[in-house]
Amino acid sequence: YGGPGGQLAFWLNVFNCLVLHAHVRMGPPSNEFLRRHFFRRFKYRIGPGRQSFSLLDIQDGIVRGNQKGVGGHRRFRRGDYRRNLVL
């Protein structure tokens, strides 16, 4: 997965697999509270550091360039290994 395009493809594939896995395990969220829970609860351990990544970590932290979220906080803070993976 060389280059930015390959990295983006990798993370989008991981994101989609995680969505499917979470749907199978808990079903689609039926309200806003469950949707927030859905995007935070399920995680995969990925990479050499075996760090955990939730759907929000992948979406906001990696794919969206670690931009500030609704609460005004970044997904990955200083010292977080996953910050090196931001696209």
PyMOL Python script that loads the backbone (N, CA, C, O; Angstrom):
from pymol import cmd

cmd.read_pdbstr("""\
ATOM      1  N   TYR A   1       0.835  -1.190   0.000  1.00  0.00           N
ATOM      2  CA  TYR A   1       0.000   0.000   0.000  1.00  0.00           C
ATOM      3  C   TYR A   1       0.872   1.243   0.000  1.00  0.00           C
ATOM      4  O   TYR A   1       0.850   2.021   0.954  1.00  0.00           O
ATOM      5  N   GLY A   2       1.633   1.431  -1.056  1.00  0.00           N
ATOM      6  CA  GLY A   2       2.517   2.579  -1.130  1.00  0.00           C
ATOM      7  C   GLY A   2       1.781   3.838  -1.540  1.00  0.00           C
ATOM      8  O   GLY A   2       0.798   3.790  -2.279  1.00  0.00           O
ATOM      9  N   GLY A   3       2.264   4.950  -1.056  1.00  0.00           N
ATOM     10  CA  GLY A   3       1.710   6.240  -1.424  1.00  0.00           C
ATOM     11  C   GLY A   3       0.401   6.553  -0.733  1.00  0.00           C
ATOM     12  O   GLY A   3      -0.235   5.669  -0.160  1.00  0.00           O
ATOM     13  N   PRO A   4      -0.004   7.818  -0.787  1.00  0.00           N
ATOM     14  CA  PRO A   4      -1.229   8.254  -0.108  1.00  0.00           C
ATOM     15  C   PRO A   4      -2.482   7.554  -0.617  1.00  0.00           C
ATOM     16  O   PRO A   4      -3.379   7.251   0.169  1.00  0.00           O
ATOM     17  N   GLY A   5      -2.557   7.291  -1.928  1.00  0.00           N
ATOM     18  CA  GLY A   5      -3.741   6.622  -2.468  1.00  0.00           C
ATOM     19  C   GLY A   5      -3.893   5.210  -1.940  1.00  0.00           C
ATOM     20  O   GLY A   5      -4.998   4.771  -1.622  1.00  0.00           O
ATOM     21  N   GLY A   6      -2.772   4.499  -1.848  1.00  0.00           N
ATOM     22  CA  GLY A   6      -2.798   3.144  -1.313  1.00  0.00           C
ATOM     23  C   GLY A   6      -3.130   3.115   0.162  1.00  0.00           C
ATOM     24  O   GLY A   6      -3.845   2.228   0.628  1.00  0.00           O
ATOM     25  N   GLN A   7      -2.614   4.080   0.894  1.00  0.00           N
ATOM     26  CA  GLN A   7      -2.911   4.163   2.329  1.00  0.00           C
ATOM     27  C   GLN A   7      -4.382   4.475   2.556  1.00  0.00           C
ATOM     28  O   GLN A   7      -5.020   3.892   3.433  1.00  0.00           O
ATOM     29  N   LEU A   8      -4.918   5.398   1.762  1.00  0.00           N
ATOM     30  CA  LEU A   8      -6.341   5.728   1.884  1.00  0.00           C
ATOM     31  C   LEU A   8      -7.190   4.503   1.570  1.00  0.00           C
ATOM     32  O   LEU A   8      -8.154   4.222   2.282  1.00  0.00           O
ATOM     33  N   ALA A   9      -6.849   3.775   0.521  1.00  0.00           N
ATOM     34  CA  ALA A   9      -7.592   2.561   0.156  1.00  0.00           C
ATOM     35  C   ALA A   9      -7.544   1.551   1.298  1.00  0.00           C
ATOM     36  O   ALA A   9      -8.560   0.938   1.624  1.00  0.00           O
ATOM     37  N   PHE A  10      -6.371   1.372   1.909  1.00  0.00           N
ATOM     38  CA  PHE A  10      -6.233   0.444   3.028  1.00  0.00           C
ATOM     39  C   PHE A  10      -7.175   0.817   4.164  1.00  0.00           C
ATOM     40  O   PHE A  10      -7.928  -0.025   4.653  1.00  0.00           O
ATOM     41  N   TRP A  11      -7.133   2.087   4.588  1.00  0.00           N
ATOM     42  CA  TRP A  11      -7.939   2.504   5.733  1.00  0.00           C
ATOM     43  C   TRP A  11      -9.429   2.488   5.433  1.00  0.00           C
ATOM     44  O   TRP A  11     -10.230   2.191   6.319  1.00  0.00           O
ATOM     45  N   LEU A  12      -9.816   2.797   4.210  1.00  0.00           N
ATOM     46  CA  LEU A  12     -11.237   2.712   3.854  1.00  0.00           C
ATOM     47  C   LEU A  12     -11.706   1.263   3.850  1.00  0.00           C
ATOM     48  O   LEU A  12     -12.837   0.979   4.245  1.00  0.00           O
ATOM     49  N   ASN A  13     -10.855   0.350   3.412  1.00  0.00           N
ATOM     50  CA  ASN A  13     -11.206  -1.068   3.461  1.00  0.00           C
ATOM     51  C   ASN A  13     -11.334  -1.560   4.903  1.00  0.00           C
ATOM     52  O   ASN A  13     -12.265  -2.296   5.231  1.00  0.00           O
ATOM     53  N   VAL A  14     -10.400  -1.154   5.759  1.00  0.00           N
ATOM     54  CA  VAL A  14     -10.483  -1.529   7.178  1.00  0.00           C
ATOM     55  C   VAL A  14     -11.760  -0.964   7.788  1.00  0.00           C
ATOM     56  O   VAL A  14     -12.463  -1.663   8.518  1.00  0.00           O
ATOM     57  N   PHE A  15     -12.065   0.302   7.492  1.00  0.00           N
ATOM     58  CA  PHE A  15     -13.271   0.947   8.013  1.00  0.00           C
ATOM     59  C   PHE A  15     -14.516   0.160   7.601  1.00  0.00           C
ATOM     60  O   PHE A  15     -15.376  -0.131   8.432  1.00  0.00           O
ATOM     61  N   ASN A  16     -14.605  -0.181   6.312  1.00  0.00           N
ATOM     62  CA  ASN A  16     -15.783  -0.905   5.820  1.00  0.00           C
ATOM     63  C   ASN A  16     -15.898  -2.293   6.441  1.00  0.00           C
ATOM     64  O   ASN A  16     -17.000  -2.739   6.760  1.00  0.00           O
ATOM     65  N   CYS A  17     -14.776  -2.977   6.615  1.00  0.00           N
ATOM     66  CA  CYS A  17     -14.802  -4.290   7.271  1.00  0.00           C
ATOM     67  C   CYS A  17     -15.264  -4.169   8.721  1.00  0.00           C
ATOM     68  O   CYS A  17     -16.035  -4.995   9.210  1.00  0.00           O
ATOM     69  N   LEU A  18     -14.792  -3.147   9.388  1.00  0.00           N
ATOM     70  CA  LEU A  18     -15.174  -2.933  10.782  1.00  0.00           C
ATOM     71  C   LEU A  18     -16.664  -2.609  10.893  1.00  0.00           C
ATOM     72  O   LEU A  18     -17.322  -3.076  11.823  1.00  0.00           O
ATOM     73  N   VAL A  19     -17.197  -1.835   9.981  1.00  0.00           N
ATOM     74  CA  VAL A  19     -18.640  -1.541   9.974  1.00  0.00           C
ATOM     75  C   VAL A  19     -19.432  -2.837   9.809  1.00  0.00           C
ATOM     76  O   VAL A  19     -20.392  -3.082  10.540  1.00  0.00           O
ATOM     77  N   LEU A  20     -19.028  -3.659   8.851  1.00  0.00           N
ATOM     78  CA  LEU A  20     -19.732  -4.927   8.628  1.00  0.00           C
ATOM     79  C   LEU A  20     -19.643  -5.833   9.856  1.00  0.00           C
ATOM     80  O   LEU A  20     -20.633  -6.449  10.252  1.00  0.00           O
ATOM     81  N   HIS A  21     -18.464  -5.909  10.451  1.00  0.00           N
ATOM     82  CA  HIS A  21     -18.279  -6.733  11.645  1.00  0.00           C
ATOM     83  C   HIS A  21     -19.171  -6.236  12.789  1.00  0.00           C
ATOM     84  O   HIS A  21     -19.823  -7.031  13.466  1.00  0.00           O
ATOM     85  N   ALA A  22     -19.193  -4.941  12.992  1.00  0.00           N
ATOM     86  CA  ALA A  22     -20.012  -4.364  14.071  1.00  0.00           C
ATOM     87  C   ALA A  22     -21.497  -4.596  13.807  1.00  0.00           C
ATOM     88  O   ALA A  22     -22.252  -4.861  14.742  1.00  0.00           O
ATOM     89  N   HIS A  23     -21.928  -4.501  12.547  1.00  0.00           N
ATOM     90  CA  HIS A  23     -23.335  -4.760  12.213  1.00  0.00           C
ATOM     91  C   HIS A  23     -23.708  -6.201  12.544  1.00  0.00           C
ATOM     92  O   HIS A  23     -24.789  -6.463  13.072  1.00  0.00           O
ATOM     93  N   VAL A  24     -22.817  -7.127  12.234  1.00  0.00           N
ATOM     94  CA  VAL A  24     -23.086  -8.536  12.518  1.00  0.00           C
ATOM     95  C   VAL A  24     -23.158  -8.767  14.023  1.00  0.00           C
ATOM     96  O   VAL A  24     -24.029  -9.496  14.498  1.00  0.00           O
ATOM     97  N   ARG A  25     -22.253  -8.153  14.770  1.00  0.00           N
ATOM     98  CA  ARG A  25     -22.186  -8.364  16.224  1.00  0.00           C
ATOM     99  C   ARG A  25     -23.318  -7.700  16.986  1.00  0.00           C
ATOM    100  O   ARG A  25     -23.869  -8.300  17.908  1.00  0.00           O
ATOM    101  N   MET A  26     -23.682  -6.460  16.617  1.00  0.00           N
ATOM    102  CA  MET A  26     -24.692  -5.761  17.421  1.00  0.00           C
ATOM    103  C   MET A  26     -25.865  -5.236  16.616  1.00  0.00           C
ATOM    104  O   MET A  26     -26.788  -4.647  17.180  1.00  0.00           O
ATOM    105  N   GLY A  27     -25.845  -5.439  15.303  1.00  0.00           N
ATOM    106  CA  GLY A  27     -26.932  -4.936  14.471  1.00  0.00           C
ATOM    107  C   GLY A  27     -26.758  -3.450  14.210  1.00  0.00           C
ATOM    108  O   GLY A  27     -25.965  -2.781  14.873  1.00  0.00           O
ATOM    109  N   PRO A  28     -27.507  -2.940  13.237  1.00  0.00           N
ATOM    110  CA  PRO A  28     -27.396  -1.507  12.947  1.00  0.00           C
ATOM    111  C   PRO A  28     -27.967  -0.670  14.093  1.00  0.00           C
ATOM    112  O   PRO A  28     -28.962  -1.061  14.703  1.00  0.00           O
ATOM    113  N   PRO A  29     -27.358   0.464  14.389  1.00  0.00           N
ATOM    114  CA  PRO A  29     -27.864   1.310  15.477  1.00  0.00           C
ATOM    115  C   PRO A  29     -29.231   1.885  15.122  1.00  0.00           C
ATOM    116  O   PRO A  29     -29.464   2.308  13.990  1.00  0.00           O
ATOM    117  N   SER A  30     -30.131   1.895  16.101  1.00  0.00           N
ATOM    118  CA  SER A  30     -31.509   2.333  15.852  1.00  0.00           C
ATOM    119  C   SER A  30     -31.791   3.762  16.310  1.00  0.00           C
ATOM    120  O   SER A  30     -32.862   4.296  16.023  1.00  0.00           O
ATOM    121  N   ASN A  31     -30.851   4.388  17.015  1.00  0.00           N
ATOM    122  CA  ASN A  31     -31.042   5.777  17.430  1.00  0.00           C
ATOM    123  C   ASN A  31     -29.677   6.466  17.541  1.00  0.00           C
ATOM    124  O   ASN A  31     -28.637   5.829  17.372  1.00  0.00           O
ATOM    125  N   GLU A  32     -29.691   7.755  17.824  1.00  0.00           N
ATOM    126  CA  GLU A  32     -28.454   8.536  17.852  1.00  0.00           C
ATOM    127  C   GLU A  32     -27.484   8.064  18.932  1.00  0.00           C
ATOM    128  O   GLU A  32     -26.277   8.008  18.697  1.00  0.00           O
ATOM    129  N   PHE A  33     -27.996   7.726  20.101  1.00  0.00           N
ATOM    130  CA  PHE A  33     -27.130   7.249  21.183  1.00  0.00           C
ATOM    131  C   PHE A  33     -26.411   5.969  20.769  1.00  0.00           C
ATOM    132  O   PHE A  33     -25.201   5.845  20.960  1.00  0.00           O
ATOM    133  N   LEU A  34     -27.153   5.016  20.201  1.00  0.00           N
ATOM    134  CA  LEU A  34     -26.547   3.752  19.782  1.00  0.00           C
ATOM    135  C   LEU A  34     -25.579   3.949  18.621  1.00  0.00           C
ATOM    136  O   LEU A  34     -24.597   3.217  18.492  1.00  0.00           O
ATOM    137  N   ARG A  35     -25.858   4.932  17.785  1.00  0.00           N
ATOM    138  CA  ARG A  35     -24.942   5.209  16.678  1.00  0.00           C
ATOM    139  C   ARG A  35     -23.590   5.709  17.209  1.00  0.00           C
ATOM    140  O   ARG A  35     -22.536   5.274  16.745  1.00  0.00           O
ATOM    141  N   ARG A  36     -23.632   6.612  18.172  1.00  0.00           N
ATOM    142  CA  ARG A  36     -22.379   7.101  18.768  1.00  0.00           C
ATOM    143  C   ARG A  36     -21.616   5.958  19.419  1.00  0.00           C
ATOM    144  O   ARG A  36     -20.396   5.849  19.289  1.00  0.00           O
ATOM    145  N   HIS A  37     -22.351   5.115  20.117  1.00  0.00           N
ATOM    146  CA  HIS A  37     -21.758   3.958  20.774  1.00  0.00           C
ATOM    147  C   HIS A  37     -21.150   3.013  19.727  1.00  0.00           C
ATOM    148  O   HIS A  37     -20.049   2.496  19.916  1.00  0.00           O
ATOM    149  N   PHE A  38     -21.860   2.798  18.647  1.00  0.00           N
ATOM    150  CA  PHE A  38     -21.438   1.924  17.551  1.00  0.00           C
ATOM    151  C   PHE A  38     -20.092   2.375  16.982  1.00  0.00           C
ATOM    152  O   PHE A  38     -19.219   1.546  16.726  1.00  0.00           O
ATOM    153  N   PHE A  39     -19.920   3.684  16.782  1.00  0.00           N
ATOM    154  CA  PHE A  39     -18.695   4.203  16.177  1.00  0.00           C
ATOM    155  C   PHE A  39     -17.517   4.220  17.144  1.00  0.00           C
ATOM    156  O   PHE A  39     -16.375   4.397  16.720  1.00  0.00           O
ATOM    157  N   ARG A  40     -17.775   4.039  18.426  1.00  0.00           N
ATOM    158  CA  ARG A  40     -16.688   4.048  19.416  1.00  0.00           C
ATOM    159  C   ARG A  40     -16.365   2.660  19.966  1.00  0.00           C
ATOM    160  O   ARG A  40     -15.222   2.396  20.338  1.00  0.00           O
ATOM    161  N   ARG A  41     -17.350   1.780  20.022  1.00  0.00           N
ATOM    162  CA  ARG A  41     -17.205   0.527  20.754  1.00  0.00           C
ATOM    163  C   ARG A  41     -16.312  -0.497  20.069  1.00  0.00           C
ATOM    164  O   ARG A  41     -15.380  -1.015  20.684  1.00  0.00           O
ATOM    165  N   PHE A  42     -16.580  -0.789  18.827  1.00  0.00           N
ATOM    166  CA  PHE A  42     -15.837  -1.840  18.151  1.00  0.00           C
ATOM    167  C   PHE A  42     -14.488  -1.330  17.686  1.00  0.00           C
ATOM    168  O   PHE A  42     -14.379  -0.258  17.091  1.00  0.00           O
ATOM    169  N   LYS A  43     -13.459  -2.121  17.968  1.00  0.00           N
ATOM    170  CA  LYS A  43     -12.095  -1.721  17.635  1.00  0.00           C
ATOM    171  C   LYS A  43     -11.336  -2.916  17.081  1.00  0.00           C
ATOM    172  O   LYS A  43     -11.616  -4.068  17.411  1.00  0.00           O
ATOM    173  N   TYR A  44     -10.365  -2.604  16.226  1.00  0.00           N
ATOM    174  CA  TYR A  44      -9.428  -3.603  15.723  1.00  0.00           C
ATOM    175  C   TYR A  44      -8.036  -3.209  16.163  1.00  0.00           C
ATOM    176  O   TYR A  44      -7.713  -2.026  16.273  1.00  0.00           O
ATOM    177  N   ARG A  45      -7.213  -4.220  16.413  1.00  0.00           N
ATOM    178  CA  ARG A  45      -5.800  -3.981  16.692  1.00  0.00           C
ATOM    179  C   ARG A  45      -5.068  -4.102  15.358  1.00  0.00           C
ATOM    180  O   ARG A  45      -5.132  -5.134  14.690  1.00  0.00           O
ATOM    181  N   ILE A  46      -4.368  -3.024  14.982  1.00  0.00           N
ATOM    182  CA  ILE A  46      -3.742  -2.954  13.668  1.00  0.00           C
ATOM    183  C   ILE A  46      -2.309  -2.454  13.793  1.00  0.00           C
ATOM    184  O   ILE A  46      -2.004  -1.609  14.635  1.00  0.00           O
ATOM    185  N   GLY A  47      -1.441  -2.983  12.949  1.00  0.00           N
ATOM    186  CA  GLY A  47      -0.088  -2.461  12.819  1.00  0.00           C
ATOM    187  C   GLY A  47       0.900  -3.070  13.778  1.00  0.00           C
ATOM    188  O   GLY A  47       0.555  -3.885  14.633  1.00  0.00           O
ATOM    189  N   PRO A  48       2.164  -2.645  13.611  1.00  0.00           N
ATOM    190  CA  PRO A  48       3.239  -3.214  14.429  1.00  0.00           C
ATOM    191  C   PRO A  48       3.070  -2.913  15.915  1.00  0.00           C
ATOM    192  O   PRO A  48       3.472  -3.717  16.756  1.00  0.00           O
ATOM    193  N   GLY A  49       2.487  -1.774  16.246  1.00  0.00           N
ATOM    194  CA  GLY A  49       2.267  -1.432  17.648  1.00  0.00           C
ATOM    195  C   GLY A  49       1.014  -2.070  18.219  1.00  0.00           C
ATOM    196  O   GLY A  49       0.739  -1.960  19.414  1.00  0.00           O
ATOM    197  N   ARG A  50       0.243  -2.752  17.342  1.00  0.00           N
ATOM    198  CA  ARG A  50      -1.014  -3.408  17.737  1.00  0.00           C
ATOM    199  C   ARG A  50      -1.943  -2.449  18.476  1.00  0.00           C
ATOM    200  O   ARG A  50      -2.594  -2.823  19.451  1.00  0.00           O
ATOM    201  N   GLN A  51      -1.993  -1.214  17.999  1.00  0.00           N
ATOM    202  CA  GLN A  51      -2.858  -0.198  18.590  1.00  0.00           C
ATOM    203  C   GLN A  51      -4.311  -0.462  18.209  1.00  0.00           C
ATOM    204  O   GLN A  51      -4.584  -1.024  17.148  1.00  0.00           O
ATOM    205  N   SER A  52      -5.236  -0.059  19.066  1.00  0.00           N
ATOM    206  CA  SER A  52      -6.657  -0.215  18.787  1.00  0.00           C
ATOM    207  C   SER A  52      -7.172   0.958  17.978  1.00  0.00           C
ATOM    208  O   SER A  52      -6.800   2.106  18.222  1.00  0.00           O
ATOM    209  N   PHE A  53      -8.032   0.662  17.012  1.00  0.00           N
ATOM    210  CA  PHE A  53      -8.653   1.677  16.168  1.00  0.00           C
ATOM    211  C   PHE A  53     -10.158   1.448  16.132  1.00  0.00           C
ATOM    212  O   PHE A  53     -10.622   0.375  15.746  1.00  0.00           O
ATOM    213  N   SER A  54     -10.913   2.458  16.535  1.00  0.00           N
ATOM    214  CA  SER A  54     -12.371   2.417  16.410  1.00  0.00           C
ATOM    215  C   SER A  54     -12.756   3.027  15.067  1.00  0.00           C
ATOM    216  O   SER A  54     -11.902   3.533  14.340  1.00  0.00           O
ATOM    217  N   LEU A  55     -14.044   2.976  14.745  1.00  0.00           N
ATOM    218  CA  LEU A  55     -14.520   3.619  13.524  1.00  0.00           C
ATOM    219  C   LEU A  55     -14.226   5.115  13.549  1.00  0.00           C
ATOM    220  O   LEU A  55     -13.830   5.684  12.533  1.00  0.00           O
ATOM    221  N   LEU A  56     -14.415   5.754  14.698  1.00  0.00           N
ATOM    222  CA  LEU A  56     -14.124   7.190  14.801  1.00  0.00           C
ATOM    223  C   LEU A  56     -12.633   7.472  14.664  1.00  0.00           C
ATOM    224  O   LEU A  56     -12.244   8.480  14.075  1.00  0.00           O
ATOM    225  N   ASP A  57     -11.809   6.600  15.196  1.00  0.00           N
ATOM    226  CA  ASP A  57     -10.362   6.781  15.053  1.00  0.00           C
ATOM    227  C   ASP A  57      -9.970   6.775  13.583  1.00  0.00           C
ATOM    228  O   ASP A  57      -9.189   7.614  13.134  1.00  0.00           O
ATOM    229  N   ILE A  58     -10.516   5.826  12.843  1.00  0.00           N
ATOM    230  CA  ILE A  58     -10.187   5.720  11.423  1.00  0.00           C
ATOM    231  C   ILE A  58     -10.773   6.891  10.647  1.00  0.00           C
ATOM    232  O   ILE A  58     -10.090   7.510   9.830  1.00  0.00           O
ATOM    233  N   GLN A  59     -12.039   7.191  10.907  1.00  0.00           N
ATOM    234  CA  GLN A  59     -12.734   8.247  10.160  1.00  0.00           C
ATOM    235  C   GLN A  59     -12.165   9.630  10.426  1.00  0.00           C
ATOM    236  O   GLN A  59     -11.767  10.333   9.497  1.00  0.00           O
ATOM    237  N   ASP A  60     -12.127  10.018  11.682  1.00  0.00           N
ATOM    238  CA  ASP A  60     -11.711  11.380  12.031  1.00  0.00           C
ATOM    239  C   ASP A  60     -10.205  11.513  12.229  1.00  0.00           C
ATOM    240  O   ASP A  60      -9.619  12.535  11.871  1.00  0.00           O
ATOM    241  N   GLY A  61      -9.580  10.490  12.794  1.00  0.00           N
ATOM    242  CA  GLY A  61      -8.161  10.566  13.087  1.00  0.00           C
ATOM    243  C   GLY A  61      -7.279  10.349  11.881  1.00  0.00           C
ATOM    244  O   GLY A  61      -6.312  11.083  11.679  1.00  0.00           O
ATOM    245  N   ILE A  62      -7.600   9.348  11.073  1.00  0.00           N
ATOM    246  CA  ILE A  62      -6.729   9.008   9.948  1.00  0.00           C
ATOM    247  C   ILE A  62      -7.220   9.624   8.650  1.00  0.00           C
ATOM    248  O   ILE A  62      -6.500  10.404   8.027  1.00  0.00           O
ATOM    249  N   VAL A  63      -8.426   9.289   8.235  1.00  0.00           N
ATOM    250  CA  VAL A  63      -8.917   9.712   6.911  1.00  0.00           C
ATOM    251  C   VAL A  63      -9.135  11.225   6.842  1.00  0.00           C
ATOM    252  O   VAL A  63      -8.839  11.841   5.818  1.00  0.00           O
ATOM    253  N   ARG A  64      -9.641  11.820   7.901  1.00  0.00           N
ATOM    254  CA  ARG A  64      -9.912  13.267   7.893  1.00  0.00           C
ATOM    255  C   ARG A  64      -8.758  14.096   8.438  1.00  0.00           C
ATOM    256  O   ARG A  64      -8.940  15.273   8.750  1.00  0.00           O
ATOM    257  N   GLY A  65      -7.603  13.515   8.556  1.00  0.00           N
ATOM    258  CA  GLY A  65      -6.410  14.268   8.928  1.00  0.00           C
ATOM    259  C   GLY A  65      -6.351  14.715  10.369  1.00  0.00           C
ATOM    260  O   GLY A  65      -5.735  15.737  10.670  1.00  0.00           O
ATOM    261  N   ASN A  66      -6.983  13.968  11.279  1.00  0.00           N
ATOM    262  CA  ASN A  66      -6.944  14.275  12.710  1.00  0.00           C
ATOM    263  C   ASN A  66      -7.506  15.658  13.024  1.00  0.00           C
ATOM    264  O   ASN A  66      -7.010  16.356  13.908  1.00  0.00           O
ATOM    265  N   GLN A  67      -8.530  16.037  12.301  1.00  0.00           N
ATOM    266  CA  GLN A  67      -9.181  17.325  12.555  1.00  0.00           C
ATOM    267  C   GLN A  67      -9.943  17.279  13.875  1.00  0.00           C
ATOM    268  O   GLN A  67     -10.292  16.208  14.372  1.00  0.00           O
ATOM    269  N   LYS A  68     -10.189  18.435  14.419  1.00  0.00           N
ATOM    270  CA  LYS A  68     -10.950  18.510  15.661  1.00  0.00           C
ATOM    271  C   LYS A  68     -12.373  18.036  15.414  1.00  0.00           C
ATOM    272  O   LYS A  68     -12.984  18.359  14.395  1.00  0.00           O
ATOM    273  N   GLY A  69     -12.888  17.266  16.361  1.00  0.00           N
ATOM    274  CA  GLY A  69     -14.246  16.747  16.267  1.00  0.00           C
ATOM    275  C   GLY A  69     -15.251  17.697  16.881  1.00  0.00           C
ATOM    276  O   GLY A  69     -14.947  18.858  17.156  1.00  0.00           O
ATOM    277  N   VAL A  70     -16.448  17.188  17.092  1.00  0.00           N
ATOM    278  CA  VAL A  70     -17.550  17.979  17.624  1.00  0.00           C
ATOM    279  C   VAL A  70     -17.203  18.581  18.981  1.00  0.00           C
ATOM    280  O   VAL A  70     -17.554  19.730  19.252  1.00  0.00           O
ATOM    281  N   GLY A  71     -16.525  17.831  19.830  1.00  0.00           N
ATOM    282  CA  GLY A  71     -16.171  18.322  21.153  1.00  0.00           C
ATOM    283  C   GLY A  71     -14.954  19.228  21.167  1.00  0.00           C
ATOM    284  O   GLY A  71     -14.534  19.677  22.233  1.00  0.00           O
ATOM    285  N   GLY A  72     -14.380  19.506  19.999  1.00  0.00           N
ATOM    286  CA  GLY A  72     -13.215  20.381  19.925  1.00  0.00           C
ATOM    287  C   GLY A  72     -11.901  19.684  20.208  1.00  0.00           C
ATOM    288  O   GLY A  72     -10.875  20.340  20.392  1.00  0.00           O
ATOM    289  N   HIS A  73     -11.922  18.337  20.245  1.00  0.00           N
ATOM    290  CA  HIS A  73     -10.721  17.562  20.541  1.00  0.00           C
ATOM    291  C   HIS A  73     -10.283  16.774  19.316  1.00  0.00           C
ATOM    292  O   HIS A  73     -11.103  16.344  18.506  1.00  0.00           O
ATOM    293  N   ARG A  74      -8.993  16.598  19.200  1.00  0.00           N
ATOM    294  CA  ARG A  74      -8.447  15.763  18.139  1.00  0.00           C
ATOM    295  C   ARG A  74      -8.497  14.300  18.586  1.00  0.00           C
ATOM    296  O   ARG A  74      -8.410  14.008  19.779  1.00  0.00           O
ATOM    297  N   ARG A  75      -8.636  13.398  17.638  1.00  0.00           N
ATOM    298  CA  ARG A  75      -8.663  11.966  17.955  1.00  0.00           C
ATOM    299  C   ARG A  75      -7.333  11.522  18.560  1.00  0.00           C
ATOM    300  O   ARG A  75      -7.309  10.831  19.578  1.00  0.00           O
ATOM    301  N   PHE A  76      -6.231  11.923  17.930  1.00  0.00           N
ATOM    302  CA  PHE A  76      -4.915  11.480  18.379  1.00  0.00           C
ATOM    303  C   PHE A  76      -4.133  12.675  18.909  1.00  0.00           C
ATOM    304  O   PHE A  76      -3.912  13.651  18.191  1.00  0.00           O
ATOM    305  N   ARG A  77      -3.730  12.593  20.133  1.00  0.00           N
ATOM    306  CA  ARG A  77      -2.977  13.685  20.755  1.00  0.00           C
ATOM    307  C   ARG A  77      -1.486  13.421  20.669  1.00  0.00           C
ATOM    308  O   ARG A  77      -1.061  12.349  20.237  1.00  0.00           O
ATOM    309  N   ARG A  78      -0.705  14.387  21.074  1.00  0.00           N
ATOM    310  CA  ARG A  78       0.756  14.224  21.063  1.00  0.00           C
ATOM    311  C   ARG A  78       1.151  12.968  21.818  1.00  0.00           C
ATOM    312  O   ARG A  78       0.585  12.640  22.861  1.00  0.00           O
ATOM    313  N   GLY A  79       2.141  12.272  21.265  1.00  0.00           N
ATOM    314  CA  GLY A  79       2.626  11.065  21.909  1.00  0.00           C
ATOM    315  C   GLY A  79       1.854   9.811  21.536  1.00  0.00           C
ATOM    316  O   GLY A  79       2.283   8.710  21.883  1.00  0.00           O
ATOM    317  N   ASP A  80       0.740   9.939  20.846  1.00  0.00           N
ATOM    318  CA  ASP A  80      -0.051   8.796  20.422  1.00  0.00           C
ATOM    319  C   ASP A  80       0.567   8.224  19.146  1.00  0.00           C
ATOM    320  O   ASP A  80       0.671   8.921  18.137  1.00  0.00           O
ATOM    321  N   TYR A  81       0.970   6.973  19.195  1.00  0.00           N
ATOM    322  CA  TYR A  81       1.610   6.306  18.061  1.00  0.00           C
ATOM    323  C   TYR A  81       0.752   6.430  16.793  1.00  0.00           C
ATOM    324  O   TYR A  81       1.288   6.586  15.696  1.00  0.00           O
ATOM    325  N   ARG A  82      -0.563   6.361  16.942  1.00  0.00           N
ATOM    326  CA  ARG A  82      -1.469   6.382  15.788  1.00  0.00           C
ATOM    327  C   ARG A  82      -1.414   7.705  15.038  1.00  0.00           C
ATOM    328  O   ARG A  82      -1.837   7.774  13.883  1.00  0.00           O
ATOM    329  N   ARG A  83      -0.911   8.740  15.661  1.00  0.00           N
ATOM    330  CA  ARG A  83      -0.800  10.042  15.003  1.00  0.00           C
ATOM    331  C   ARG A  83       0.123   9.994  13.786  1.00  0.00           C
ATOM    332  O   ARG A  83      -0.028  10.790  12.860  1.00  0.00           O
ATOM    333  N   ASN A  84       1.071   9.069  13.787  1.00  0.00           N
ATOM    334  CA  ASN A  84       1.980   8.897  12.641  1.00  0.00           C
ATOM    335  C   ASN A  84       1.274   8.347  11.414  1.00  0.00           C
ATOM    336  O   ASN A  84       1.825   8.400  10.315  1.00  0.00           O
ATOM    337  N   LEU A  85       0.076   7.823  11.576  1.00  0.00           N
ATOM    338  CA  LEU A  85      -0.657   7.189  10.487  1.00  0.00           C
ATOM    339  C   LEU A  85      -1.654   8.127   9.814  1.00  0.00           C
ATOM    340  O   LEU A  85      -2.304   7.739   8.843  1.00  0.00           O
ATOM    341  N   VAL A  86      -1.782   9.345  10.312  1.00  0.00           N
ATOM    342  CA  VAL A  86      -2.741  10.311   9.769  1.00  0.00           C
ATOM    343  C   VAL A  86      -2.409  10.607   8.320  1.00  0.00           C
ATOM    344  O   VAL A  86      -1.248  10.817   7.970  1.00  0.00           O
ATOM    345  N   LEU A  87      -3.430  10.622   7.481  1.00  0.00           N
ATOM    346  CA  LEU A  87      -3.227  10.917   6.050  1.00  0.00           C
ATOM    347  C   LEU A  87      -3.252  12.402   5.804  1.00  0.00           C
ATOM    348  O   LEU A  87      -3.099  12.842   4.665  1.00  0.00           O
TER     349      LEU A  87
END
""", "prot")
cmd.dss("prot")
cmd.show_as("cartoon", "prot")
cmd.util.cbc("prot")
cmd.orient("prot")
